[in-house]
Amino acid sequence: MTNVYSFDGILVFGILFICTCAYLKKVPRLNNWLLSEKKGVWGVFYKAAVIGTRLHIAVALSCLSMAFYVVFLK
């Protein structure tokens, strides 16, 4: 179990948040509902989805490296 208040937990949470928002951008109904706002508090979801789609290789590699770290090293 990863603690959210540690640096590892914040990294895991950030990577999972970006991956989830990028996945939700591909679902048409959720895209219109959740990712339609580009400003304000709801704009965080849109910005995370843009990061996830534009940097998909870097996000995938960081997700794999964090999975390896959490499973084997921690």
PQR file of N, CA, C, O and H, with PARSE charges and radii, in Angstrom:
ATOM      1  N   MET A   1       0.839  -1.171   0.000 -0.4000 1.5000
ATOM      2  CA  MET A   1       0.000   0.000   0.000 -0.0000 2.0000
ATOM      3  C   MET A   1       0.887   1.239   0.000  0.5500 1.7000
ATOM      4  O   MET A   1       1.855   1.310   0.758 -0.5500 1.4000
ATOM      5  N   THR A   2       0.571   2.198  -0.829 -0.4000 1.5000
ATOM      6  CA  THR A   2       1.363   3.406  -0.933 -0.0000 2.0000
ATOM      7  C   THR A   2       0.710   4.524  -0.129  0.5500 1.7000
ATOM      8  O   THR A   2      -0.489   4.773  -0.253 -0.5500 1.4000
ATOM      9  H   THR A   2      -0.214   2.141  -1.445  0.4000 1.0000
ATOM     10  N   ASN A   3       1.495   5.180   0.679 -0.4000 1.5000
ATOM     11  CA  ASN A   3       1.015   6.284   1.479 -0.0000 2.0000
ATOM     12  C   ASN A   3       0.950   7.539   0.619  0.5500 1.7000
ATOM     13  O   ASN A   3       1.922   7.875  -0.058 -0.5500 1.4000
ATOM     14  H   ASN A   3       2.469   4.978   0.780  0.4000 1.0000
ATOM     15  N   VAL A   4      -0.181   8.235   0.639 -0.4000 1.5000
ATOM     16  CA  VAL A   4      -0.355   9.413  -0.204 -0.0000 2.0000
ATOM     17  C   VAL A   4       0.510  10.571   0.272  0.5500 1.7000
ATOM     18  O   VAL A   4       0.854  11.448  -0.521 -0.5500 1.4000
ATOM     19  H   VAL A   4      -0.970   7.962   1.189  0.4000 1.0000
ATOM     20  N   TYR A   5       0.867  10.588   1.546 -0.4000 1.5000
ATOM     21  CA  TYR A   5       1.609  11.708   2.096 -0.0000 2.0000
ATOM     22  C   TYR A   5       3.111  11.593   1.901  0.5500 1.7000
ATOM     23  O   TYR A   5       3.851  12.483   2.321 -0.5500 1.4000
ATOM     24  H   TYR A   5       0.588   9.875   2.189  0.4000 1.0000
ATOM     25  N   SER A   6       3.575  10.535   1.284 -0.4000 1.5000
ATOM     26  CA  SER A   6       4.989  10.417   0.974 -0.0000 2.0000
ATOM     27  C   SER A   6       5.218  10.880  -0.465  0.5500 1.7000
ATOM     28  O   SER A   6       4.270  11.042  -1.234 -0.5500 1.4000
ATOM     29  H   SER A   6       2.974   9.812   0.943  0.4000 1.0000
ATOM     30  N   PHE A   7       6.461  11.087  -0.811 -0.4000 1.5000
ATOM     31  CA  PHE A   7       6.782  11.534  -2.169 -0.0000 2.0000
ATOM     32  C   PHE A   7       6.426  10.457  -3.194  0.5500 1.7000
ATOM     33  O   PHE A   7       5.978  10.768  -4.297 -0.5500 1.4000
ATOM     34  H   PHE A   7       7.231  10.956  -0.186  0.4000 1.0000
ATOM     35  N   ASP A   8       6.627   9.189  -2.825 -0.4000 1.5000
ATOM     36  CA  ASP A   8       6.268   8.091  -3.734 -0.0000 2.0000
ATOM     37  C   ASP A   8       4.770   8.090  -4.006  0.5500 1.7000
ATOM     38  O   ASP A   8       4.332   7.896  -5.140 -0.5500 1.4000
ATOM     39  H   ASP A   8       6.991   8.937  -1.928  0.4000 1.0000
ATOM     40  N   GLY A   9       3.990   8.308  -2.951 -0.4000 1.5000
ATOM     41  CA  GLY A   9       2.538   8.308  -3.093 -0.0000 2.0000
ATOM     42  C   GLY A   9       2.040   9.439  -3.965  0.5500 1.7000
ATOM     43  O   GLY A   9       1.096   9.271  -4.736 -0.5500 1.4000
ATOM     44  H   GLY A   9       4.345   8.465  -2.029  0.4000 1.0000
ATOM     45  N   ILE A  10       2.677  10.594  -3.841 -0.4000 1.5000
ATOM     46  CA  ILE A  10       2.282  11.730  -4.677 -0.0000 2.0000
ATOM     47  C   ILE A  10       2.598  11.441  -6.142  0.5500 1.7000
ATOM     48  O   ILE A  10       1.801  11.765  -7.022 -0.5500 1.4000
ATOM     49  H   ILE A  10       3.444  10.731  -3.214  0.4000 1.0000
ATOM     50  N   LEU A  11       3.751  10.836  -6.410 -0.4000 1.5000
ATOM     51  CA  LEU A  11       4.094  10.481  -7.783 -0.0000 2.0000
ATOM     52  C   LEU A  11       3.131   9.443  -8.362  0.5500 1.7000
ATOM     53  O   LEU A  11       2.687   9.566  -9.503 -0.5500 1.4000
ATOM     54  H   LEU A  11       4.398  10.572  -5.696  0.4000 1.0000
ATOM     55  N   VAL A  12       2.816   8.427  -7.569 -0.4000 1.5000
ATOM     56  CA  VAL A  12       1.885   7.401  -8.029 -0.0000 2.0000
ATOM     57  C   VAL A  12       0.511   8.005  -8.285  0.5500 1.7000
ATOM     58  O   VAL A  12      -0.119   7.712  -9.301 -0.5500 1.4000
ATOM     59  H   VAL A  12       3.176   8.327  -6.642  0.4000 1.0000
ATOM     60  N   PHE A  13       0.053   8.839  -7.378 -0.4000 1.5000
ATOM     61  CA  PHE A  13      -1.245   9.485  -7.559 -0.0000 2.0000
ATOM     62  C   PHE A  13      -1.258  10.356  -8.811  0.5500 1.7000
ATOM     63  O   PHE A  13      -2.222  10.318  -9.576 -0.5500 1.4000
ATOM     64  H   PHE A  13       0.565   9.077  -6.553  0.4000 1.0000
ATOM     65  N   GLY A  14      -0.209  11.136  -9.033 -0.4000 1.5000
ATOM     66  CA  GLY A  14      -0.147  11.995 -10.215 -0.0000 2.0000
ATOM     67  C   GLY A  14      -0.148  11.209 -11.510  0.5500 1.7000
ATOM     68  O   GLY A  14      -0.843  11.571 -12.460 -0.5500 1.4000
ATOM     69  H   GLY A  14       0.574  11.167  -8.412  0.4000 1.0000
ATOM     70  N   ILE A  15       0.627  10.133 -11.556 -0.4000 1.5000
ATOM     71  CA  ILE A  15       0.684   9.323 -12.771 -0.0000 2.0000
ATOM     72  C   ILE A  15      -0.653   8.645 -13.033  0.5500 1.7000
ATOM     73  O   ILE A  15      -1.121   8.613 -14.171 -0.5500 1.4000
ATOM     74  H   ILE A  15       1.191   9.838 -10.785  0.4000 1.0000
ATOM     75  N   LEU A  16      -1.274   8.100 -11.983 -0.4000 1.5000
ATOM     76  CA  LEU A  16      -2.580   7.462 -12.161 -0.0000 2.0000
ATOM     77  C   LEU A  16      -3.658   8.468 -12.541  0.5500 1.7000
ATOM     78  O   LEU A  16      -4.561   8.144 -13.313 -0.5500 1.4000
ATOM     79  H   LEU A  16      -0.894   8.125 -11.058  0.4000 1.0000
ATOM     80  N   PHE A  17      -3.576   9.685 -12.011 -0.4000 1.5000
ATOM     81  CA  PHE A  17      -4.541  10.729 -12.372 -0.0000 2.0000
ATOM     82  C   PHE A  17      -4.415  11.108 -13.835  0.5500 1.7000
ATOM     83  O   PHE A  17      -5.421  11.262 -14.527 -0.5500 1.4000
ATOM     84  H   PHE A  17      -2.842   9.949 -11.384  0.4000 1.0000
ATOM     85  N   ILE A  18      -3.181  11.261 -14.312 -0.4000 1.5000
ATOM     86  CA  ILE A  18      -2.952  11.604 -15.718 -0.0000 2.0000
ATOM     87  C   ILE A  18      -3.425  10.476 -16.627  0.5500 1.7000
ATOM     88  O   ILE A  18      -4.058  10.732 -17.651 -0.5500 1.4000
ATOM     89  H   ILE A  18      -2.364  11.137 -13.749  0.4000 1.0000
ATOM     90  N   CYS A  19      -3.122   9.229 -16.263 -0.4000 1.5000
ATOM     91  CA  CYS A  19      -3.551   8.085 -17.079 -0.0000 2.0000
ATOM     92  C   CYS A  19      -5.072   7.970 -17.127  0.5500 1.7000
ATOM     93  O   CYS A  19      -5.645   7.681 -18.177 -0.5500 1.4000
ATOM     94  H   CYS A  19      -2.608   9.022 -15.431  0.4000 1.0000
ATOM     95  N   THR A  20      -5.722   8.195 -15.992 -0.4000 1.5000
ATOM     96  CA  THR A  20      -7.178   8.102 -15.941 -0.0000 2.0000
ATOM     97  C   THR A  20      -7.831   9.190 -16.778  0.5500 1.7000
ATOM     98  O   THR A  20      -8.786   8.918 -17.506 -0.5500 1.4000
ATOM     99  H   THR A  20      -5.257   8.430 -15.138  0.4000 1.0000
ATOM    100  N   CYS A  21      -7.337  10.403 -16.687 -0.4000 1.5000
ATOM    101  CA  CYS A  21      -7.914  11.499 -17.471 -0.0000 2.0000
ATOM    102  C   CYS A  21      -7.680  11.302 -18.965  0.5500 1.7000
ATOM    103  O   CYS A  21      -8.544  11.636 -19.776 -0.5500 1.4000
ATOM    104  H   CYS A  21      -6.562  10.624 -16.096  0.4000 1.0000
ATOM    105  N   ALA A  22      -6.524  10.765 -19.333 -0.4000 1.5000
ATOM    106  CA  ALA A  22      -6.264  10.493 -20.747 -0.0000 2.0000
ATOM    107  C   ALA A  22      -7.196   9.402 -21.260  0.5500 1.7000
ATOM    108  O   ALA A  22      -7.643   9.457 -22.405 -0.5500 1.4000
ATOM    109  H   ALA A  22      -5.822  10.494 -18.674  0.4000 1.0000
ATOM    110  N   TYR A  23      -7.492   8.406 -20.415 -0.4000 1.5000
ATOM    111  CA  TYR A  23      -8.436   7.363 -20.819 -0.0000 2.0000
ATOM    112  C   TYR A  23      -9.843   7.930 -20.946  0.5500 1.7000
ATOM    113  O   TYR A  23     -10.559   7.597 -21.890 -0.5500 1.4000
ATOM    114  H   TYR A  23      -7.129   8.361 -19.484  0.4000 1.0000
ATOM    115  N   LEU A  24     -10.250   8.781 -20.008 -0.4000 1.5000
ATOM    116  CA  LEU A  24     -11.593   9.357 -20.057 -0.0000 2.0000
ATOM    117  C   LEU A  24     -11.783  10.276 -21.254  0.5500 1.7000
ATOM    118  O   LEU A  24     -12.911  10.510 -21.685 -0.5500 1.4000
ATOM    119  H   LEU A  24      -9.668   9.052 -19.241  0.4000 1.0000
ATOM    120  N   LYS A  25     -10.701  10.792 -21.785 -0.4000 1.5000
ATOM    121  CA  LYS A  25     -10.808  11.652 -22.968 -0.0000 2.0000
ATOM    122  C   LYS A  25     -11.233  10.844 -24.194  0.5500 1.7000
ATOM    123  O   LYS A  25     -11.801  11.402 -25.133 -0.5500 1.4000
ATOM    124  H   LYS A  25      -9.784  10.602 -21.434  0.4000 1.0000
ATOM    125  N   LYS A  26     -10.964   9.543 -24.196 -0.4000 1.5000
ATOM    126  CA  LYS A  26     -11.333   8.684 -25.325 -0.0000 2.0000
ATOM    127  C   LYS A  26     -12.796   8.247 -25.277  0.5500 1.7000
ATOM    128  O   LYS A  26     -13.331   7.801 -26.292 -0.5500 1.4000
ATOM    129  H   LYS A  26     -10.501   9.090 -23.434  0.4000 1.0000
ATOM    130  N   VAL A  27     -13.455   8.365 -24.118 -0.4000 1.5000
ATOM    131  CA  VAL A  27     -14.856   7.981 -23.971 -0.0000 2.0000
ATOM    132  C   VAL A  27     -15.720   9.192 -24.306  0.5500 1.7000
ATOM    133  O   VAL A  27     -15.632  10.207 -23.615 -0.5500 1.4000
ATOM    134  H   VAL A  27     -13.020   8.728 -23.294  0.4000 1.0000
ATOM    135  N   PRO A  28     -16.553   9.118 -25.349 -0.5600 1.5000
ATOM    136  CA  PRO A  28     -17.268  10.324 -25.819  0.2800 2.0000
ATOM    137  C   PRO A  28     -18.184  10.973 -24.779  0.5500 1.7000
ATOM    138  O   PRO A  28     -18.169  12.196 -24.638 -0.5500 1.4000
ATOM    139  N   ARG A  29     -18.968  10.201 -24.058 -0.4000 1.5000
ATOM    140  CA  ARG A  29     -19.889  10.811 -23.097 -0.0000 2.0000
ATOM    141  C   ARG A  29     -19.151  11.467 -21.941  0.5500 1.7000
ATOM    142  O   ARG A  29     -19.519  12.557 -21.504 -0.5500 1.4000
ATOM    143  H   ARG A  29     -18.981   9.207 -24.173  0.4000 1.0000
ATOM    144  N   LEU A  30     -18.122  10.814 -21.450 -0.4000 1.5000
ATOM    145  CA  LEU A  30     -17.346  11.385 -20.348 -0.0000 2.0000
ATOM    146  C   LEU A  30     -16.493  12.550 -20.814  0.5500 1.7000
ATOM    147  O   LEU A  30     -16.218  13.468 -20.041 -0.5500 1.4000
ATOM    148  H   LEU A  30     -17.823   9.929 -21.805  0.4000 1.0000
ATOM    149  N   ASN A  31     -16.074  12.521 -22.061 -0.4000 1.5000
ATOM    150  CA  ASN A  31     -15.291  13.628 -22.606 -0.0000 2.0000
ATOM    151  C   ASN A  31     -16.125  14.907 -22.611  0.5500 1.7000
ATOM    152  O   ASN A  31     -15.640  15.969 -22.221 -0.5500 1.4000
ATOM    153  H   ASN A  31     -16.297  11.775 -22.688  0.4000 1.0000
ATOM    154  N   ASN A  32     -17.371  14.807 -23.048 -0.4000 1.5000
ATOM    155  CA  ASN A  32     -18.233  15.995 -23.083 -0.0000 2.0000
ATOM    156  C   ASN A  32     -18.612  16.458 -21.686  0.5500 1.7000
ATOM    157  O   ASN A  32     -18.766  17.657 -21.453 -0.5500 1.4000
ATOM    158  H   ASN A  32     -17.765  13.944 -23.365  0.4000 1.0000
ATOM    159  N   TRP A  33     -18.763  15.527 -20.755 -0.4000 1.5000
ATOM    160  CA  TRP A  33     -19.217  15.886 -19.416 -0.0000 2.0000
ATOM    161  C   TRP A  33     -18.090  16.383 -18.527  0.5500 1.7000
ATOM    162  O   TRP A  33     -18.230  17.400 -17.848 -0.5500 1.4000
ATOM    163  H   TRP A  33     -18.638  14.553 -20.945  0.4000 1.0000
ATOM    164  N   LEU A  34     -16.978  15.670 -18.531 -0.4000 1.5000
ATOM    165  CA  LEU A  34     -15.917  15.956 -17.563 -0.0000 2.0000
ATOM    166  C   LEU A  34     -14.832  16.876 -18.119  0.5500 1.7000
ATOM    167  O   LEU A  34     -14.287  17.702 -17.387 -0.5500 1.4000
ATOM    168  H   LEU A  34     -16.864  14.844 -19.082  0.4000 1.0000
ATOM    169  N   LEU A  35     -14.519  16.743 -19.386 -0.4000 1.5000
ATOM    170  CA  LEU A  35     -13.379  17.459 -19.944 -0.0000 2.0000
ATOM    171  C   LEU A  35     -13.771  18.640 -20.827  0.5500 1.7000
ATOM    172  O   LEU A  35     -12.959  19.109 -21.625 -0.5500 1.4000
ATOM    173  H   LEU A  35     -14.962  16.072 -19.981  0.4000 1.0000
ATOM    174  N   SER A  36     -14.994  19.123 -20.698 -0.4000 1.5000
ATOM    175  CA  SER A  36     -15.419  20.239 -21.537 -0.0000 2.0000
ATOM    176  C   SER A  36     -14.886  21.581 -21.024  0.5500 1.7000
ATOM    177  O   SER A  36     -14.651  22.496 -21.814 -0.5500 1.4000
ATOM    178  H   SER A  36     -15.654  18.743 -20.050  0.4000 1.0000
ATOM    179  N   GLU A  37     -14.696  21.702 -19.723 -0.4000 1.5000
ATOM    180  CA  GLU A  37     -14.180  22.946 -19.149 -0.0000 2.0000
ATOM    181  C   GLU A  37     -12.662  22.993 -19.271  0.5500 1.7000
ATOM    182  O   GLU A  37     -11.976  22.018 -18.965 -0.5500 1.4000
ATOM    183  H   GLU A  37     -14.887  20.959 -19.081  0.4000 1.0000
ATOM    184  N   LYS A  38     -12.149  24.122 -19.717 -0.4000 1.5000
ATOM    185  CA  LYS A  38     -10.705  24.270 -19.854 -0.0000 2.0000
ATOM    186  C   LYS A  38     -10.120  25.222 -18.822  0.5500 1.7000
ATOM    187  O   LYS A  38      -8.902  25.388 -18.754 -0.5500 1.4000
ATOM    188  H   LYS A  38     -12.706  24.914 -19.965  0.4000 1.0000
ATOM    189  N   LYS A  39     -10.972  25.846 -18.022 -0.4000 1.5000
ATOM    190  CA  LYS A  39     -10.516  26.785 -16.996 -0.0000 2.0000
ATOM    191  C   LYS A  39     -11.123  26.401 -15.664  0.5500 1.7000
ATOM    192  O   LYS A  39     -12.114  25.673 -15.605 -0.5500 1.4000
ATOM    193  H   LYS A  39     -11.962  25.710 -18.078  0.4000 1.0000
ATOM    194  N   GLY A  40     -10.531  26.887 -14.612 -0.4000 1.5000
ATOM    195  CA  GLY A  40     -11.071  26.665 -13.276 -0.0000 2.0000
ATOM    196  C   GLY A  40     -10.660  25.324 -12.694  0.5500 1.7000
ATOM    197  O   GLY A  40      -9.687  24.706 -13.127 -0.5500 1.4000
ATOM    198  H   GLY A  40      -9.726  27.479 -14.660  0.4000 1.0000
ATOM    199  N   VAL A  41     -11.423  24.891 -11.704 -0.4000 1.5000
ATOM    200  CA  VAL A  41     -11.114  23.647 -11.006 -0.0000 2.0000
ATOM    201  C   VAL A  41     -11.283  22.445 -11.931  0.5500 1.7000
ATOM    202  O   VAL A  41     -10.456  21.533 -11.915 -0.5500 1.4000
ATOM    203  H   VAL A  41     -12.214  25.393 -11.352  0.4000 1.0000
ATOM    204  N   TRP A  42     -12.341  22.436 -12.731 -0.4000 1.5000
ATOM    205  CA  TRP A  42     -12.564  21.323 -13.659 -0.0000 2.0000
ATOM    206  C   TRP A  42     -11.547  21.303 -14.787  0.5500 1.7000
ATOM    207  O   TRP A  42     -11.405  20.285 -15.465 -0.5500 1.4000
ATOM    208  H   TRP A  42     -13.013  23.177 -12.744  0.4000 1.0000
ATOM    209  N   GLY A  43     -10.844  22.388 -15.002 -0.4000 1.5000
ATOM    210  CA  GLY A  43      -9.813  22.442 -16.029 -0.0000 2.0000
ATOM    211  C   GLY A  43      -8.608  21.573 -15.714  0.5500 1.7000
ATOM    212  O   GLY A  43      -7.826  21.257 -16.610 -0.5500 1.4000
ATOM    213  H   GLY A  43     -10.959  23.215 -14.452  0.4000 1.0000
ATOM    214  N   VAL A  44      -8.444  21.179 -14.450 -0.4000 1.5000
ATOM    215  CA  VAL A  44      -7.340  20.298 -14.069 -0.0000 2.0000
ATOM    216  C   VAL A  44      -7.480  18.954 -14.771  0.5500 1.7000
ATOM    217  O   VAL A  44      -6.484  18.370 -15.197 -0.5500 1.4000
ATOM    218  H   VAL A  44      -9.080  21.436 -13.722  0.4000 1.0000
ATOM    219  N   PHE A  45      -8.718  18.456 -14.894 -0.4000 1.5000
ATOM    220  CA  PHE A  45      -8.957  17.194 -15.587 -0.0000 2.0000
ATOM    221  C   PHE A  45      -8.585  17.313 -17.065  0.5500 1.7000
ATOM    222  O   PHE A  45      -7.972  16.411 -17.637 -0.5500 1.4000
ATOM    223  H   PHE A  45      -9.527  18.930 -14.548  0.4000 1.0000
ATOM    224  N   TYR A  46      -8.966  18.441 -17.677 -0.4000 1.5000
ATOM    225  CA  TYR A  46      -8.646  18.659 -19.088 -0.0000 2.0000
ATOM    226  C   TYR A  46      -7.136  18.744 -19.299  0.5500 1.7000
ATOM    227  O   TYR A  46      -6.603  18.158 -20.241 -0.5500 1.4000
ATOM    228  H   TYR A  46      -9.465  19.173 -17.213  0.4000 1.0000
ATOM    229  N   LYS A  47      -6.454  19.470 -18.427 -0.4000 1.5000
ATOM    230  CA  LYS A  47      -5.012  19.624 -18.571 -0.0000 2.0000
ATOM    231  C   LYS A  47      -4.279  18.310 -18.353  0.5500 1.7000
ATOM    232  O   LYS A  47      -3.295  18.032 -19.038 -0.5500 1.4000
ATOM    233  H   LYS A  47      -6.886  19.947 -17.661  0.4000 1.0000
ATOM    234  N   ALA A  48      -4.739  17.503 -17.416 -0.4000 1.5000
ATOM    235  CA  ALA A  48      -4.134  16.187 -17.199 -0.0000 2.0000
ATOM    236  C   ALA A  48      -4.370  15.281 -18.403  0.5500 1.7000
ATOM    237  O   ALA A  48      -3.496  14.493 -18.765 -0.5500 1.4000
ATOM    238  H   ALA A  48      -5.539  17.729 -16.859  0.4000 1.0000
ATOM    239  N   ALA A  49      -5.543  15.385 -19.026 -0.4000 1.5000
ATOM    240  CA  ALA A  49      -5.823  14.580 -20.214 -0.0000 2.0000
ATOM    241  C   ALA A  49      -4.940  14.997 -21.386  0.5500 1.7000
ATOM    242  O   ALA A  49      -4.495  14.151 -22.162 -0.5500 1.4000
ATOM    243  H   ALA A  49      -6.253  16.025 -18.732  0.4000 1.0000
ATOM    244  N   VAL A  50      -4.687  16.290 -21.514 -0.4000 1.5000
ATOM    245  CA  VAL A  50      -3.803  16.769 -22.583 -0.0000 2.0000
ATOM    246  C   VAL A  50      -2.377  16.293 -22.345  0.5500 1.7000
ATOM    247  O   VAL A  50      -1.702  15.878 -23.288 -0.5500 1.4000
ATOM    248  H   VAL A  50      -5.049  16.977 -20.883  0.4000 1.0000
ATOM    249  N   ILE A  51      -1.910  16.344 -21.111 -0.4000 1.5000
ATOM    250  CA  ILE A  51      -0.571  15.841 -20.793 -0.0000 2.0000
ATOM    251  C   ILE A  51      -0.478  14.362 -21.101  0.5500 1.7000
ATOM    252  O   ILE A  51       0.517  13.905 -21.664 -0.5500 1.4000
ATOM    253  H   ILE A  51      -2.458  16.680 -20.346  0.4000 1.0000
ATOM    254  N   GLY A  52      -1.508  13.604 -20.738 -0.4000 1.5000
ATOM    255  CA  GLY A  52      -1.501  12.168 -20.965 -0.0000 2.0000
ATOM    256  C   GLY A  52      -1.514  11.786 -22.433  0.5500 1.7000
ATOM    257  O   GLY A  52      -0.899  10.790 -22.815 -0.5500 1.4000
ATOM    258  H   GLY A  52      -2.317  13.975 -20.281  0.4000 1.0000
ATOM    259  N   THR A  53      -2.207  12.562 -23.269 -0.4000 1.5000
ATOM    260  CA  THR A  53      -2.265  12.222 -24.690 -0.0000 2.0000
ATOM    261  C   THR A  53      -1.033  12.722 -25.447  0.5500 1.7000
ATOM    262  O   THR A  53      -0.568  12.049 -26.367 -0.5500 1.4000
ATOM    263  H   THR A  53      -2.706  13.371 -22.959  0.4000 1.0000
ATOM    264  N   ARG A  54      -0.510  13.858 -25.087 -0.4000 1.5000
ATOM    265  CA  ARG A  54       0.658  14.379 -25.813 -0.0000 2.0000
ATOM    266  C   ARG A  54       1.956  13.702 -25.404  0.5500 1.7000
ATOM    267  O   ARG A  54       2.836  13.502 -26.242 -0.5500 1.4000
ATOM    268  H   ARG A  54      -0.888  14.405 -24.340  0.4000 1.0000
ATOM    269  N   LEU A  55       2.090  13.348 -24.140 -0.4000 1.5000
ATOM    270  CA  LEU A  55       3.309  12.712 -23.647 -0.0000 2.0000
ATOM    271  C   LEU A  55       3.046  11.250 -23.297  0.5500 1.7000
ATOM    272  O   LEU A  55       3.499  10.769 -22.259 -0.5500 1.4000
ATOM    273  H   LEU A  55       1.376  13.510 -23.460  0.4000 1.0000
ATOM    274  N   HIS A  56       2.320  10.549 -24.153 -0.4000 1.5000
ATOM    275  CA  HIS A  56       1.895   9.199 -23.811 -0.0000 2.0000
ATOM    276  C   HIS A  56       3.061   8.233 -23.636  0.5500 1.7000
ATOM    277  O   HIS A  56       2.962   7.310 -22.827 -0.5500 1.4000
ATOM    278  H   HIS A  56       1.952  10.940 -24.997  0.4000 1.0000
ATOM    279  N   ILE A  57       4.136   8.407 -24.348 -0.4000 1.5000
ATOM    280  CA  ILE A  57       5.287   7.508 -24.193 -0.0000 2.0000
ATOM    281  C   ILE A  57       5.972   7.750 -22.847  0.5500 1.7000
ATOM    282  O   ILE A  57       6.300   6.801 -22.136 -0.5500 1.4000
ATOM    283  H   ILE A  57       4.216   9.157 -25.005  0.4000 1.0000
ATOM    284  N   ALA A  58       6.183   8.991 -22.508 -0.4000 1.5000
ATOM    285  CA  ALA A  58       6.819   9.314 -21.224 -0.0000 2.0000
ATOM    286  C   ALA A  58       5.935   8.902 -20.045  0.5500 1.7000
ATOM    287  O   ALA A  58       6.440   8.417 -19.032 -0.5500 1.4000
ATOM    288  H   ALA A  58       5.916   9.763 -23.086  0.4000 1.0000
ATOM    289  N   VAL A  59       4.629   9.092 -20.170 -0.4000 1.5000
ATOM    290  CA  VAL A  59       3.712   8.701 -19.099 -0.0000 2.0000
ATOM    291  C   VAL A  59       3.699   7.184 -18.948  0.5500 1.7000
ATOM    292  O   VAL A  59       3.683   6.673 -17.828 -0.5500 1.4000
ATOM    293  H   VAL A  59       4.219   9.487 -20.992  0.4000 1.0000
ATOM    294  N   ALA A  60       3.704   6.465 -20.061 -0.4000 1.5000
ATOM    295  CA  ALA A  60       3.710   4.994 -19.996 -0.0000 2.0000
ATOM    296  C   ALA A  60       5.003   4.477 -19.370  0.5500 1.7000
ATOM    297  O   ALA A  60       4.971   3.547 -18.564 -0.5500 1.4000
ATOM    298  H   ALA A  60       3.717   6.880 -20.971  0.4000 1.0000
ATOM    299  N   LEU A  61       6.132   5.068 -19.733 -0.4000 1.5000
ATOM    300  CA  LEU A  61       7.406   4.635 -19.152 -0.0000 2.0000
ATOM    301  C   LEU A  61       7.479   4.957 -17.659  0.5500 1.7000
ATOM    302  O   LEU A  61       7.984   4.155 -16.873 -0.5500 1.4000
ATOM    303  H   LEU A  61       6.157   5.823 -20.387  0.4000 1.0000
ATOM    304  N   SER A  62       6.985   6.108 -17.277 -0.4000 1.5000
ATOM    305  CA  SER A  62       6.989   6.445 -15.849 -0.0000 2.0000
ATOM    306  C   SER A  62       6.010   5.561 -15.078  0.5500 1.7000
ATOM    307  O   SER A  62       6.257   5.241 -13.915 -0.5500 1.4000
ATOM    308  H   SER A  62       6.575   6.759 -17.915  0.4000 1.0000
ATOM    309  N   CYS A  63       4.919   5.168 -15.698 -0.4000 1.5000
ATOM    310  CA  CYS A  63       3.974   4.267 -15.047 -0.0000 2.0000
ATOM    311  C   CYS A  63       4.600   2.890 -14.841  0.5500 1.7000
ATOM    312  O   CYS A  63       4.436   2.287 -13.781 -0.5500 1.4000
ATOM    313  H   CYS A  63       4.718   5.427 -16.642  0.4000 1.0000
ATOM    314  N   LEU A  64       5.303   2.401 -15.830 -0.4000 1.5000
ATOM    315  CA  LEU A  64       5.984   1.114 -15.698 -0.0000 2.0000
ATOM    316  C   LEU A  64       7.098   1.164 -14.656  0.5500 1.7000
ATOM    317  O   LEU A  64       7.260   0.231 -13.869 -0.5500 1.4000
ATOM    318  H   LEU A  64       5.436   2.891 -16.692  0.4000 1.0000
ATOM    319  N   SER A  65       7.859   2.246 -14.652 -0.4000 1.5000
ATOM    320  CA  SER A  65       8.942   2.350 -13.671 -0.0000 2.0000
ATOM    321  C   SER A  65       8.408   2.482 -12.246  0.5500 1.7000
ATOM    322  O   SER A  65       8.988   1.918 -11.318 -0.5500 1.4000
ATOM    323  H   SER A  65       7.728   3.004 -15.291  0.4000 1.0000
ATOM    324  N   MET A  66       7.318   3.215 -12.060 -0.4000 1.5000
ATOM    325  CA  MET A  66       6.734   3.315 -10.725 -0.0000 2.0000
ATOM    326  C   MET A  66       6.125   1.987 -10.289  0.5500 1.7000
ATOM    327  O   MET A  66       6.179   1.648  -9.107 -0.5500 1.4000
ATOM    328  H   MET A  66       6.847   3.674 -12.814  0.4000 1.0000
ATOM    329  N   ALA A  67       5.549   1.232 -11.218 -0.4000 1.5000
ATOM    330  CA  ALA A  67       5.015  -0.094 -10.877 -0.0000 2.0000
ATOM    331  C   ALA A  67       6.149  -1.006 -10.439  0.5500 1.7000
ATOM    332  O   ALA A  67       6.011  -1.736  -9.457 -0.5500 1.4000
ATOM    333  H   ALA A  67       5.505   1.508 -12.178  0.4000 1.0000
ATOM    334  N   PHE A  68       7.263  -0.974 -11.152 -0.4000 1.5000
ATOM    335  CA  PHE A  68       8.422  -1.786 -10.767 -0.0000 2.0000
ATOM    336  C   PHE A  68       8.940  -1.378  -9.390  0.5500 1.7000
ATOM    337  O   PHE A  68       9.290  -2.231  -8.575 -0.5500 1.4000
ATOM    338  H   PHE A  68       7.375  -0.381 -11.950  0.4000 1.0000
ATOM    339  N   TYR A  69       8.986  -0.087  -9.140 -0.4000 1.5000
ATOM    340  CA  TYR A  69       9.468   0.419  -7.860 -0.0000 2.0000
ATOM    341  C   TYR A  69       8.568  -0.004  -6.711  0.5500 1.7000
ATOM    342  O   TYR A  69       9.044  -0.461  -5.671 -0.5500 1.4000
ATOM    343  H   TYR A  69       8.701   0.606  -9.803  0.4000 1.0000
ATOM    344  N   VAL A  70       7.258   0.151  -6.906 -0.4000 1.5000
ATOM    345  CA  VAL A  70       6.315  -0.164  -5.833 -0.0000 2.0000
ATOM    346  C   VAL A  70       6.269  -1.658  -5.556  0.5500 1.7000
ATOM    347  O   VAL A  70       6.177  -2.069  -4.399 -0.5500 1.4000
ATOM    348  H   VAL A  70       6.871   0.523  -7.750  0.4000 1.0000
ATOM    349  N   VAL A  71       6.332  -2.480  -6.605 -0.4000 1.5000
ATOM    350  CA  VAL A  71       6.198  -3.920  -6.410 -0.0000 2.0000
ATOM    351  C   VAL A  71       7.488  -4.547  -5.891  0.5500 1.7000
ATOM    352  O   VAL A  71       7.448  -5.370  -4.977 -0.5500 1.4000
ATOM    353  H   VAL A  71       6.407  -2.146  -7.545  0.4000 1.0000
ATOM    354  N   PHE A  72       8.629  -4.171  -6.459 -0.4000 1.5000
ATOM    355  CA  PHE A  72       9.847  -4.875  -6.148 -0.0000 2.0000
ATOM    356  C   PHE A  72      10.776  -4.166  -5.165  0.5500 1.7000
ATOM    357  O   PHE A  72      11.449  -4.843  -4.388 -0.5500 1.4000
ATOM    358  H   PHE A  72       8.662  -3.502  -7.202  0.4000 1.0000
ATOM    359  N   LEU A  73      10.842  -2.866  -5.161 -0.4000 1.5000
ATOM    360  CA  LEU A  73      11.813  -2.160  -4.347 -0.0000 2.0000
ATOM    361  C   LEU A  73      11.252  -1.625  -3.029  0.5500 1.7000
ATOM    362  O   LEU A  73      11.998  -1.434  -2.069 -0.5500 1.4000
ATOM    363  H   LEU A  73      10.295  -2.315  -5.792  0.4000 1.0000
ATOM    364  N   LYS A  74       9.988  -1.393  -2.981 -0.4000 1.5000
ATOM    365  CA  LYS A  74       9.433  -0.785  -1.773 -0.0000 2.0000
ATOM    366  C   LYS A  74       8.993  -1.853  -0.798  0.5500 1.7000
ATOM    367  O   LYS A  74       8.498  -1.536   0.284 -0.5500 1.4000
ATOM    368  H   LYS A  74       9.381  -1.548  -3.761  0.4000 1.0000
TER
END
